[in-house]
Structures are given as C-alpha cells and as structure tokens.
Amino acid sequence: MSGYVLRPAVAEDAAPCATIMRGWMGENEWFHTHHTPAGDATFLTTKIVAGTMTVAETGGEIAGFLVLEADYVACLYLHRKHRDKGLGVQFLDVAKAKNKSGLNLFTFQANSGARRFYEREGFKVEMMTDGAGNEEGIPDVMYVWEGI
C-alpha cells in the first residue's frame, strides 16, 4: 500500500493540515468559505486538543488527516500528491475498526470524487440536503456505513 505512518495529531500538525485543507478548497471552484487560513489552523487545533485527529506522515511530511468524532467522520483530507494511493482507505479502515457498528459523514454533492470513494468503500446515501444546514450553504449528502 504505502509508507504512510498513521499517528495521533500533535499541535505542530495544525498548520500543515490546514494547508492541505485549504489546497482542496482552492481546487474546487464551487466551494467557498468565510474562514481564513489562520482560522482553519485554529479549528484543527481544537480537534487535536480533543484527541479526535489522526495524521498520515511519510518522508517527514504530512500526507493527510482524519478527524473522527465517535462514529462521525468529520474531516478526511489528503494532500493532492497522496491521493489515489490507498491512504483514504487506510484512514477509513481505522475509523471502521473503531466503530464496527457504523459510521456517518457528510460531503458536498458537487464533490464527485469523494462521493465515488465513499460509495466504493461501502457507504450508502442516507439523505441529500439543500445546504441550509451547513455554514457554506452548499448542498451536501449524508453517507452511512452500516458496519460489520
């Protein structure tokens, strides 16, 4: 699969993870945010402090991160050069192992790559929304993995 090492995030990981998240935002013209890069790092710091964030590291750099809050996959972002290498599956395997009874998550309806990925990994559409419930106001979709 890879030379990725998954480990709990530490404070120093907030900035590189925020850069990964911001990179994804910049790749998607349909996505808009009111947050600043510093605000992204602050947000991720709260997840690190809460102990809900895992990072993947390879060659001394952060390749991606997962925020798992109980059975909710709150964030899953990979640096562009580390996509399509099995890392997303590795993160989901960790989440599934911790929550054998099931997981849920939201992604944006326009995020076709993520939707294909989650569906390929056994997640089913639970509901579609018009975006009124998220701060971006972008239509999203809730996925559920029913567990083993």
MODELLER restraints for C-alpha pairs under 7 A, 6 or more apart:
rsr = mdl.restraints
at = mdl.atoms
rsr.add(forms.Gaussian(group=physical.xy_distance, feature=features.Distance(at['CA:1:A'], at['CA:86:A']), mean=6.09, stdev=0.5))
rsr.add(forms.Gaussian(group=physical.xy_distance, feature=features.Distance(at['CA:3:A'], at['CA:58:A']), mean=6.11, stdev=0.5))
rsr.add(forms.Gaussian(group=physical.xy_distance, feature=features.Distance(at['CA:4:A'], at['CA:56:A']), mean=5.78, stdev=0.5))
rsr.add(forms.Gaussian(group=physical.xy_distance, feature=features.Distance(at['CA:4:A'], at['CA:57:A']), mean=5.46, stdev=0.5))
rsr.add(forms.Gaussian(group=physical.xy_distance, feature=features.Distance(at['CA:4:A'], at['CA:58:A']), mean=5.01, stdev=0.5))
rsr.add(forms.Gaussian(group=physical.xy_distance, feature=features.Distance(at['CA:5:A'], at['CA:56:A']), mean=5.38, stdev=0.5))
rsr.add(forms.Gaussian(group=physical.xy_distance, feature=features.Distance(at['CA:5:A'], at['CA:57:A']), mean=5.19, stdev=0.5))
rsr.add(forms.Gaussian(group=physical.xy_distance, feature=features.Distance(at['CA:5:A'], at['CA:58:A']), mean=6.43, stdev=0.5))
rsr.add(forms.Gaussian(group=physical.xy_distance, feature=features.Distance(at['CA:6:A'], at['CA:54:A']), mean=6.58, stdev=0.5))
rsr.add(forms.Gaussian(group=physical.xy_distance, feature=features.Distance(at['CA:6:A'], at['CA:55:A']), mean=5.60, stdev=0.5))
rsr.add(forms.Gaussian(group=physical.xy_distance, feature=features.Distance(at['CA:6:A'], at['CA:56:A']), mean=4.41, stdev=0.5))
rsr.add(forms.Gaussian(group=physical.xy_distance, feature=features.Distance(at['CA:6:A'], at['CA:57:A']), mean=6.43, stdev=0.5))
rsr.add(forms.Gaussian(group=physical.xy_distance, feature=features.Distance(at['CA:7:A'], at['CA:54:A']), mean=5.56, stdev=0.5))
rsr.add(forms.Gaussian(group=physical.xy_distance, feature=features.Distance(at['CA:7:A'], at['CA:55:A']), mean=5.60, stdev=0.5))
rsr.add(forms.Gaussian(group=physical.xy_distance, feature=features.Distance(at['CA:7:A'], at['CA:56:A']), mean=6.54, stdev=0.5))
rsr.add(forms.Gaussian(group=physical.xy_distance, feature=features.Distance(at['CA:8:A'], at['CA:53:A']), mean=6.17, stdev=0.5))
rsr.add(forms.Gaussian(group=physical.xy_distance, feature=features.Distance(at['CA:8:A'], at['CA:54:A']), mean=4.48, stdev=0.5))
rsr.add(forms.Gaussian(group=physical.xy_distance, feature=features.Distance(at['CA:8:A'], at['CA:55:A']), mean=6.20, stdev=0.5))
rsr.add(forms.Gaussian(group=physical.xy_distance, feature=features.Distance(at['CA:9:A'], at['CA:48:A']), mean=5.80, stdev=0.5))
rsr.add(forms.Gaussian(group=physical.xy_distance, feature=features.Distance(at['CA:9:A'], at['CA:53:A']), mean=5.54, stdev=0.5))
rsr.add(forms.Gaussian(group=physical.xy_distance, feature=features.Distance(at['CA:9:A'], at['CA:54:A']), mean=5.09, stdev=0.5))
rsr.add(forms.Gaussian(group=physical.xy_distance, feature=features.Distance(at['CA:9:A'], at['CA:55:A']), mean=5.52, stdev=0.5))
rsr.add(forms.Gaussian(group=physical.xy_distance, feature=features.Distance(at['CA:10:A'], at['CA:48:A']), mean=6.20, stdev=0.5))
rsr.add(forms.Gaussian(group=physical.xy_distance, feature=features.Distance(at['CA:11:A'], at['CA:45:A']), mean=6.45, stdev=0.5))
rsr.add(forms.Gaussian(group=physical.xy_distance, feature=features.Distance(at['CA:11:A'], at['CA:48:A']), mean=6.63, stdev=0.5))
rsr.add(forms.Gaussian(group=physical.xy_distance, feature=features.Distance(at['CA:14:A'], at['CA:41:A']), mean=5.19, stdev=0.5))
rsr.add(forms.Gaussian(group=physical.xy_distance, feature=features.Distance(at['CA:14:A'], at['CA:44:A']), mean=5.63, stdev=0.5))
rsr.add(forms.Gaussian(group=physical.xy_distance, feature=features.Distance(at['CA:14:A'], at['CA:45:A']), mean=5.63, stdev=0.5))
rsr.add(forms.Gaussian(group=physical.xy_distance, feature=features.Distance(at['CA:15:A'], at['CA:41:A']), mean=5.38, stdev=0.5))
rsr.add(forms.Gaussian(group=physical.xy_distance, feature=features.Distance(at['CA:16:A'], at['CA:62:A']), mean=6.77, stdev=0.5))
rsr.add(forms.Gaussian(group=physical.xy_distance, feature=features.Distance(at['CA:17:A'], at['CA:64:A']), mean=6.91, stdev=0.5))
rsr.add(forms.Gaussian(group=physical.xy_distance, feature=features.Distance(at['CA:17:A'], at['CA:65:A']), mean=6.85, stdev=0.5))
rsr.add(forms.Gaussian(group=physical.xy_distance, feature=features.Distance(at['CA:18:A'], at['CA:37:A']), mean=6.76, stdev=0.5))
rsr.add(forms.Gaussian(group=physical.xy_distance, feature=features.Distance(at['CA:18:A'], at['CA:40:A']), mean=5.50, stdev=0.5))
rsr.add(forms.Gaussian(group=physical.xy_distance, feature=features.Distance(at['CA:18:A'], at['CA:41:A']), mean=5.15, stdev=0.5))
rsr.add(forms.Gaussian(group=physical.xy_distance, feature=features.Distance(at['CA:20:A'], at['CA:77:A']), mean=6.92, stdev=0.5))
rsr.add(forms.Gaussian(group=physical.xy_distance, feature=features.Distance(at['CA:20:A'], at['CA:78:A']), mean=6.70, stdev=0.5))
rsr.add(forms.Gaussian(group=physical.xy_distance, feature=features.Distance(at['CA:20:A'], at['CA:79:A']), mean=5.33, stdev=0.5))
rsr.add(forms.Gaussian(group=physical.xy_distance, feature=features.Distance(at['CA:21:A'], at['CA:77:A']), mean=6.24, stdev=0.5))
rsr.add(forms.Gaussian(group=physical.xy_distance, feature=features.Distance(at['CA:25:A'], at['CA:31:A']), mean=6.21, stdev=0.5))
rsr.add(forms.Gaussian(group=physical.xy_distance, feature=features.Distance(at['CA:32:A'], at['CA:136:A']), mean=6.66, stdev=0.5))
rsr.add(forms.Gaussian(group=physical.xy_distance, feature=features.Distance(at['CA:33:A'], at['CA:136:A']), mean=6.18, stdev=0.5))
rsr.add(forms.Gaussian(group=physical.xy_distance, feature=features.Distance(at['CA:47:A'], at['CA:53:A']), mean=5.80, stdev=0.5))
rsr.add(forms.Gaussian(group=physical.xy_distance, feature=features.Distance(at['CA:52:A'], at['CA:67:A']), mean=5.40, stdev=0.5))
rsr.add(forms.Gaussian(group=physical.xy_distance, feature=features.Distance(at['CA:52:A'], at['CA:68:A']), mean=5.33, stdev=0.5))
rsr.add(forms.Gaussian(group=physical.xy_distance, feature=features.Distance(at['CA:52:A'], at['CA:69:A']), mean=5.85, stdev=0.5))
rsr.add(forms.Gaussian(group=physical.xy_distance, feature=features.Distance(at['CA:53:A'], at['CA:65:A']), mean=6.93, stdev=0.5))
rsr.add(forms.Gaussian(group=physical.xy_distance, feature=features.Distance(at['CA:53:A'], at['CA:66:A']), mean=5.62, stdev=0.5))
rsr.add(forms.Gaussian(group=physical.xy_distance, feature=features.Distance(at['CA:53:A'], at['CA:67:A']), mean=4.36, stdev=0.5))
rsr.add(forms.Gaussian(group=physical.xy_distance, feature=features.Distance(at['CA:53:A'], at['CA:68:A']), mean=6.43, stdev=0.5))
rsr.add(forms.Gaussian(group=physical.xy_distance, feature=features.Distance(at['CA:54:A'], at['CA:65:A']), mean=5.57, stdev=0.5))
rsr.add(forms.Gaussian(group=physical.xy_distance, feature=features.Distance(at['CA:54:A'], at['CA:66:A']), mean=5.20, stdev=0.5))
rsr.add(forms.Gaussian(group=physical.xy_distance, feature=features.Distance(at['CA:54:A'], at['CA:67:A']), mean=6.42, stdev=0.5))
rsr.add(forms.Gaussian(group=physical.xy_distance, feature=features.Distance(at['CA:55:A'], at['CA:62:A']), mean=6.75, stdev=0.5))
rsr.add(forms.Gaussian(group=physical.xy_distance, feature=features.Distance(at['CA:55:A'], at['CA:64:A']), mean=5.82, stdev=0.5))
rsr.add(forms.Gaussian(group=physical.xy_distance, feature=features.Distance(at['CA:55:A'], at['CA:65:A']), mean=4.24, stdev=0.5))
rsr.add(forms.Gaussian(group=physical.xy_distance, feature=features.Distance(at['CA:55:A'], at['CA:66:A']), mean=6.39, stdev=0.5))
rsr.add(forms.Gaussian(group=physical.xy_distance, feature=features.Distance(at['CA:56:A'], at['CA:62:A']), mean=5.82, stdev=0.5))
rsr.add(forms.Gaussian(group=physical.xy_distance, feature=features.Distance(at['CA:56:A'], at['CA:63:A']), mean=5.44, stdev=0.5))
rsr.add(forms.Gaussian(group=physical.xy_distance, feature=features.Distance(at['CA:56:A'], at['CA:64:A']), mean=5.37, stdev=0.5))
rsr.add(forms.Gaussian(group=physical.xy_distance, feature=features.Distance(at['CA:56:A'], at['CA:65:A']), mean=6.06, stdev=0.5))
rsr.add(forms.Gaussian(group=physical.xy_distance, feature=features.Distance(at['CA:57:A'], at['CA:63:A']), mean=5.51, stdev=0.5))
rsr.add(forms.Gaussian(group=physical.xy_distance, feature=features.Distance(at['CA:63:A'], at['CA:78:A']), mean=5.96, stdev=0.5))
rsr.add(forms.Gaussian(group=physical.xy_distance, feature=features.Distance(at['CA:63:A'], at['CA:79:A']), mean=5.38, stdev=0.5))
rsr.add(forms.Gaussian(group=physical.xy_distance, feature=features.Distance(at['CA:63:A'], at['CA:82:A']), mean=6.07, stdev=0.5))
rsr.add(forms.Gaussian(group=physical.xy_distance, feature=features.Distance(at['CA:64:A'], at['CA:77:A']), mean=5.45, stdev=0.5))
rsr.add(forms.Gaussian(group=physical.xy_distance, feature=features.Distance(at['CA:64:A'], at['CA:78:A']), mean=4.02, stdev=0.5))
rsr.add(forms.Gaussian(group=physical.xy_distance, feature=features.Distance(at['CA:64:A'], at['CA:79:A']), mean=5.63, stdev=0.5))
rsr.add(forms.Gaussian(group=physical.xy_distance, feature=features.Distance(at['CA:65:A'], at['CA:76:A']), mean=5.80, stdev=0.5))
rsr.add(forms.Gaussian(group=physical.xy_distance, feature=features.Distance(at['CA:65:A'], at['CA:77:A']), mean=5.55, stdev=0.5))
rsr.add(forms.Gaussian(group=physical.xy_distance, feature=features.Distance(at['CA:65:A'], at['CA:78:A']), mean=6.53, stdev=0.5))
rsr.add(forms.Gaussian(group=physical.xy_distance, feature=features.Distance(at['CA:66:A'], at['CA:75:A']), mean=5.43, stdev=0.5))
rsr.add(forms.Gaussian(group=physical.xy_distance, feature=features.Distance(at['CA:66:A'], at['CA:76:A']), mean=4.53, stdev=0.5))
rsr.add(forms.Gaussian(group=physical.xy_distance, feature=features.Distance(at['CA:66:A'], at['CA:77:A']), mean=6.73, stdev=0.5))
rsr.add(forms.Gaussian(group=physical.xy_distance, feature=features.Distance(at['CA:66:A'], at['CA:91:A']), mean=6.60, stdev=0.5))
rsr.add(forms.Gaussian(group=physical.xy_distance, feature=features.Distance(at['CA:67:A'], at['CA:73:A']), mean=6.10, stdev=0.5))
rsr.add(forms.Gaussian(group=physical.xy_distance, feature=features.Distance(at['CA:67:A'], at['CA:74:A']), mean=5.31, stdev=0.5))
rsr.add(forms.Gaussian(group=physical.xy_distance, feature=features.Distance(at['CA:67:A'], at['CA:75:A']), mean=4.84, stdev=0.5))
rsr.add(forms.Gaussian(group=physical.xy_distance, feature=features.Distance(at['CA:67:A'], at['CA:76:A']), mean=6.52, stdev=0.5))
rsr.add(forms.Gaussian(group=physical.xy_distance, feature=features.Distance(at['CA:68:A'], at['CA:74:A']), mean=5.78, stdev=0.5))
rsr.add(forms.Gaussian(group=physical.xy_distance, feature=features.Distance(at['CA:68:A'], at['CA:95:A']), mean=6.91, stdev=0.5))
rsr.add(forms.Gaussian(group=physical.xy_distance, feature=features.Distance(at['CA:71:A'], at['CA:99:A']), mean=6.02, stdev=0.5))
rsr.add(forms.Gaussian(group=physical.xy_distance, feature=features.Distance(at['CA:71:A'], at['CA:102:A']), mean=6.66, stdev=0.5))
rsr.add(forms.Gaussian(group=physical.xy_distance, feature=features.Distance(at['CA:71:A'], at['CA:103:A']), mean=4.76, stdev=0.5))
rsr.add(forms.Gaussian(group=physical.xy_distance, feature=features.Distance(at['CA:71:A'], at['CA:104:A']), mean=6.36, stdev=0.5))
rsr.add(forms.Gaussian(group=physical.xy_distance, feature=features.Distance(at['CA:72:A'], at['CA:103:A']), mean=5.78, stdev=0.5))
rsr.add(forms.Gaussian(group=physical.xy_distance, feature=features.Distance(at['CA:72:A'], at['CA:104:A']), mean=5.07, stdev=0.5))
rsr.add(forms.Gaussian(group=physical.xy_distance, feature=features.Distance(at['CA:72:A'], at['CA:105:A']), mean=5.68, stdev=0.5))
rsr.add(forms.Gaussian(group=physical.xy_distance, feature=features.Distance(at['CA:73:A'], at['CA:104:A']), mean=6.25, stdev=0.5))
rsr.add(forms.Gaussian(group=physical.xy_distance, feature=features.Distance(at['CA:73:A'], at['CA:105:A']), mean=5.09, stdev=0.5))
rsr.add(forms.Gaussian(group=physical.xy_distance, feature=features.Distance(at['CA:74:A'], at['CA:105:A']), mean=6.47, stdev=0.5))
rsr.add(forms.Gaussian(group=physical.xy_distance, feature=features.Distance(at['CA:100:A'], at['CA:147:A']), mean=5.03, stdev=0.5))
rsr.add(forms.Gaussian(group=physical.xy_distance, feature=features.Distance(at['CA:100:A'], at['CA:148:A']), mean=5.68, stdev=0.5))
rsr.add(forms.Gaussian(group=physical.xy_distance, feature=features.Distance(at['CA:101:A'], at['CA:146:A']), mean=6.43, stdev=0.5))
rsr.add(forms.Gaussian(group=physical.xy_distance, feature=features.Distance(at['CA:101:A'], at['CA:147:A']), mean=4.46, stdev=0.5))
rsr.add(forms.Gaussian(group=physical.xy_distance, feature=features.Distance(at['CA:101:A'], at['CA:148:A']), mean=6.26, stdev=0.5))
rsr.add(forms.Gaussian(group=physical.xy_distance, feature=features.Distance(at['CA:102:A'], at['CA:145:A']), mean=5.22, stdev=0.5))
rsr.add(forms.Gaussian(group=physical.xy_distance, feature=features.Distance(at['CA:102:A'], at['CA:146:A']), mean=4.50, stdev=0.5))
rsr.add(forms.Gaussian(group=physical.xy_distance, feature=features.Distance(at['CA:102:A'], at['CA:147:A']), mean=4.06, stdev=0.5))
rsr.add(forms.Gaussian(group=physical.xy_distance, feature=features.Distance(at['CA:103:A'], at['CA:144:A']), mean=5.73, stdev=0.5))
rsr.add(forms.Gaussian(group=physical.xy_distance, feature=features.Distance(at['CA:103:A'], at['CA:145:A']), mean=5.05, stdev=0.5))
rsr.add(forms.Gaussian(group=physical.xy_distance, feature=features.Distance(at['CA:103:A'], at['CA:146:A']), mean=6.72, stdev=0.5))
rsr.add(forms.Gaussian(group=physical.xy_distance, feature=features.Distance(at['CA:104:A'], at['CA:143:A']), mean=5.50, stdev=0.5))
rsr.add(forms.Gaussian(group=physical.xy_distance, feature=features.Distance(at['CA:104:A'], at['CA:144:A']), mean=4.38, stdev=0.5))
rsr.add(forms.Gaussian(group=physical.xy_distance, feature=features.Distance(at['CA:104:A'], at['CA:145:A']), mean=6.21, stdev=0.5))
rsr.add(forms.Gaussian(group=physical.xy_distance, feature=features.Distance(at['CA:105:A'], at['CA:142:A']), mean=5.67, stdev=0.5))
rsr.add(forms.Gaussian(group=physical.xy_distance, feature=features.Distance(at['CA:105:A'], at['CA:143:A']), mean=5.32, stdev=0.5))
rsr.add(forms.Gaussian(group=physical.xy_distance, feature=features.Distance(at['CA:105:A'], at['CA:144:A']), mean=6.67, stdev=0.5))
rsr.add(forms.Gaussian(group=physical.xy_distance, feature=features.Distance(at['CA:106:A'], at['CA:140:A']), mean=6.54, stdev=0.5))
rsr.add(forms.Gaussian(group=physical.xy_distance, feature=features.Distance(at['CA:106:A'], at['CA:141:A']), mean=5.51, stdev=0.5))
rsr.add(forms.Gaussian(group=physical.xy_distance, feature=features.Distance(at['CA:106:A'], at['CA:142:A']), mean=4.40, stdev=0.5))
rsr.add(forms.Gaussian(group=physical.xy_distance, feature=features.Distance(at['CA:106:A'], at['CA:143:A']), mean=6.07, stdev=0.5))
rsr.add(forms.Gaussian(group=physical.xy_distance, feature=features.Distance(at['CA:107:A'], at['CA:140:A']), mean=5.58, stdev=0.5))
rsr.add(forms.Gaussian(group=physical.xy_distance, feature=features.Distance(at['CA:107:A'], at['CA:141:A']), mean=5.59, stdev=0.5))
rsr.add(forms.Gaussian(group=physical.xy_distance, feature=features.Distance(at['CA:107:A'], at['CA:142:A']), mean=6.71, stdev=0.5))
rsr.add(forms.Gaussian(group=physical.xy_distance, feature=features.Distance(at['CA:108:A'], at['CA:138:A']), mean=6.83, stdev=0.5))
rsr.add(forms.Gaussian(group=physical.xy_distance, feature=features.Distance(at['CA:108:A'], at['CA:139:A']), mean=6.01, stdev=0.5))
rsr.add(forms.Gaussian(group=physical.xy_distance, feature=features.Distance(at['CA:108:A'], at['CA:140:A']), mean=3.96, stdev=0.5))
rsr.add(forms.Gaussian(group=physical.xy_distance, feature=features.Distance(at['CA:108:A'], at['CA:141:A']), mean=5.95, stdev=0.5))
rsr.add(forms.Gaussian(group=physical.xy_distance, feature=features.Distance(at['CA:109:A'], at['CA:139:A']), mean=5.82, stdev=0.5))
rsr.add(forms.Gaussian(group=physical.xy_distance, feature=features.Distance(at['CA:109:A'], at['CA:140:A']), mean=4.69, stdev=0.5))
rsr.add(forms.Gaussian(group=physical.xy_distance, feature=features.Distance(at['CA:109:A'], at['CA:141:A']), mean=5.70, stdev=0.5))
rsr.add(forms.Gaussian(group=physical.xy_distance, feature=features.Distance(at['CA:122:A'], at['CA:145:A']), mean=6.15, stdev=0.5))
rsr.add(forms.Gaussian(group=physical.xy_distance, feature=features.Distance(at['CA:123:A'], at['CA:143:A']), mean=5.74, stdev=0.5))
rsr.add(forms.Gaussian(group=physical.xy_distance, feature=features.Distance(at['CA:123:A'], at['CA:144:A']), mean=5.20, stdev=0.5))
rsr.add(forms.Gaussian(group=physical.xy_distance, feature=features.Distance(at['CA:123:A'], at['CA:145:A']), mean=4.45, stdev=0.5))
rsr.add(forms.Gaussian(group=physical.xy_distance, feature=features.Distance(at['CA:124:A'], at['CA:143:A']), mean=5.33, stdev=0.5))
rsr.add(forms.Gaussian(group=physical.xy_distance, feature=features.Distance(at['CA:124:A'], at['CA:144:A']), mean=5.32, stdev=0.5))
rsr.add(forms.Gaussian(group=physical.xy_distance, feature=features.Distance(at['CA:124:A'], at['CA:145:A']), mean=6.35, stdev=0.5))
rsr.add(forms.Gaussian(group=physical.xy_distance, feature=features.Distance(at['CA:125:A'], at['CA:141:A']), mean=6.88, stdev=0.5))
rsr.add(forms.Gaussian(group=physical.xy_distance, feature=features.Distance(at['CA:125:A'], at['CA:142:A']), mean=6.01, stdev=0.5))
rsr.add(forms.Gaussian(group=physical.xy_distance, feature=features.Distance(at['CA:125:A'], at['CA:143:A']), mean=4.62, stdev=0.5))
rsr.add(forms.Gaussian(group=physical.xy_distance, feature=features.Distance(at['CA:125:A'], at['CA:144:A']), mean=6.47, stdev=0.5))
rsr.add(forms.Gaussian(group=physical.xy_distance, feature=features.Distance(at['CA:126:A'], at['CA:142:A']), mean=5.41, stdev=0.5))
rsr.add(forms.Gaussian(group=physical.xy_distance, feature=features.Distance(at['CA:126:A'], at['CA:143:A']), mean=5.33, stdev=0.5))
rsr.add(forms.Gaussian(group=physical.xy_distance, feature=features.Distance(at['CA:126:A'], at['CA:144:A']), mean=6.13, stdev=0.5))
rsr.add(forms.Gaussian(group=physical.xy_distance, feature=features.Distance(at['CA:127:A'], at['CA:141:A']), mean=5.82, stdev=0.5))
rsr.add(forms.Gaussian(group=physical.xy_distance, feature=features.Distance(at['CA:127:A'], at['CA:142:A']), mean=5.28, stdev=0.5))
rsr.add(forms.Gaussian(group=physical.xy_distance, feature=features.Distance(at['CA:128:A'], at['CA:140:A']), mean=5.99, stdev=0.5))
rsr.add(forms.Gaussian(group=physical.xy_distance, feature=features.Distance(at['CA:128:A'], at['CA:141:A']), mean=4.39, stdev=0.5))
rsr.add(forms.Gaussian(group=physical.xy_distance, feature=features.Distance(at['CA:128:A'], at['CA:142:A']), mean=6.35, stdev=0.5))
rsr.add(forms.Gaussian(group=physical.xy_distance, feature=features.Distance(at['CA:129:A'], at['CA:139:A']), mean=5.44, stdev=0.5))
rsr.add(forms.Gaussian(group=physical.xy_distance, feature=features.Distance(at['CA:129:A'], at['CA:140:A']), mean=5.35, stdev=0.5))
rsr.add(forms.Gaussian(group=physical.xy_distance, feature=features.Distance(at['CA:129:A'], at['CA:141:A']), mean=6.08, stdev=0.5))
rsr.add(forms.Gaussian(group=physical.xy_distance, feature=features.Distance(at['CA:130:A'], at['CA:138:A']), mean=6.82, stdev=0.5))
rsr.add(forms.Gaussian(group=physical.xy_distance, feature=features.Distance(at['CA:130:A'], at['CA:139:A']), mean=4.31, stdev=0.5))
rsr.add(forms.Gaussian(group=physical.xy_distance, feature=features.Distance(at['CA:130:A'], at['CA:140:A']), mean=6.69, stdev=0.5))
rsr.add(forms.Gaussian(group=physical.xy_distance, feature=features.Distance(at['CA:131:A'], at['CA:137:A']), mean=4.44, stdev=0.5))
rsr.add(forms.Gaussian(group=physical.xy_distance, feature=features.Distance(at['CA:131:A'], at['CA:138:A']), mean=4.38, stdev=0.5))
rsr.add(forms.Gaussian(group=physical.xy_distance, feature=features.Distance(at['CA:131:A'], at['CA:139:A']), mean=3.85, stdev=0.5))
rsr.add(forms.Gaussian(group=physical.xy_distance, feature=features.Distance(at['CA:131:A'], at['CA:140:A']), mean=5.80, stdev=0.5))
